Amino acid sequence: MRLPGPELYRAFLDNDRSGILFAAADGALVEANAAACRVLSVEREELIGRPVHDLFPPGFRDVLEGDSFRGELPVRRGGDGDGVPTAVTLARYGEPGAPGGFVVALRALDEPPPALGSEQGGIDTWLTDLAADAVVVFDEGGAIKYANRSLETLLGYEPGEMIGVVALHVVHPSDLQRMVGEFAEAWETPGVGRPIAFRARHSDGHYVHCETTTNNLLDDPRVGGVVVVFRDVGERVAELRSTTERFNVAFERSGVGMGEIAAHGTWLRVNPRLAEMLGRDASTMSGQPALDVVHPEDRPAAQAHLRPTEHTEHQIEQRWLRADGTPVWVAVAAGRAEAPPGAEPGEVTVVVVDDIDQRRRGEAALATLTARELEVLELVAAGATNRAIAEQLVLSPRTAKFHVENVIRKLGVPGRREVADRAAELGISP
């Protein structure tokens, strides 16, 4: 995806025939496009830093206390002239806890709006007006040249009032940078593009979860634009949120370690069990490179496994490092999934990590046992006493005791009872 720079914002913004103003949380203007300057008869440099409420009647301060406004207000042209009737749309933007600000769209009512003809080039408007999805055609500069009637059903805007509008102010601020980049790529690539999900502001101020599909027909003389189909995916998003909430409960309370790794290789989050397994703090692991917890000798294999190119279900056994540097054997299963809400768009790697340190150390210890000690291990696991072992293996009681003590020491367990438990873990049947 093309990353949008300031020049792209400027190009889209200045091509919008609606006046667009951006104001900070305190009401000071921070941006204005060419159309806004024309409506207000003021140069952009004179607007930046000026309180937005200076442009409107005194009661506009009350409007700024709300989240949105849509209606007709007199706007002072030339800074202090008589009020000119203007269609004004205002929306507050910003995430909870952030300073945020306001976006204001202006259209002077003494200027005739661009006509919405019954036909735009080769666009069969009678057919698209019957479509359940909103169909919008943008011109080369990103301004709307046609919109069907379903746009009003979806977002509450009449098609006629959107002609000539780039409509950046309709996009949720948190999605704006990504959308500018996605649309810039769509404008440069002929044909059908990939689906794009974003939040669009309804005319009444609430946001609608939309998915769009683009078809770049700029080179087609019958259309001469980019056709974008919008559909409401709110129900799908709600179901995803419900599923995500259930997953989050399982994630936090799981008896096995779980974690999510971003595409660039850092932990997005880990659950309490994984943090406990590694003797680390879950909050401090977030944002850290995932490979840092892997033993240096196992990192080449881990690098491929933790960033699978396809959905995988296999697992590998590796040594990961506790906070104090000691290794712990783990079984790691990894697969790809969509990024959780709030994270960067794309896919993440989900890992399920099981502590197998005791088993691996037991297997290593088992490899050190002699053939005679393996025989003794089986008999101890069956509950045989030293005397019974000596009789069955034709050994002296002292020799039998010596072999039993060696088995206990090599397996790293405190006594005979634990020998039986370890034998069962290693699959040794009496």
Buried (B, 14 or more C-beta within 10 A) or exposed (E): EBEBEEEBBEBBBBBBBBBBBBBBBEBEBBBBBBBBBBBBBBEBEBBEEBBBBEBBEEEBEEBBEEEBBBEEBBBBBEBEEEEBEBBBBBBBBEEEEEEEBBBBBBBBEEEEBBEBEEEBBEBEBEEBBEEEBBBBBBBEBBBBBBBBBBBBEBBBBEBEBBBBBBBBBBBBBBBBBBBBBBBBBBBEBBEEBEEBBBBBBBBEBEBBBBBBBBBBBBEBEEBBBBBBBBBBBEEEBEEBEEEBEEBEEEBEEBEBBBBBBBBEBBBBBBBBBBBEBBEBEBEEBBEBEBBEBBBEEBBEBBEEBBBBEEEEEEBBBBBBBBEEEEBBBBBBBBBBEEBBEEBEBEBBBBBBBBBBBEBBBBBEBBEEBEEBBEBBBBBBBEEBBBEEBBEEBEBEEEBBBBBBEBBBEBBEBEEBEEBBEBBEEBEBEE
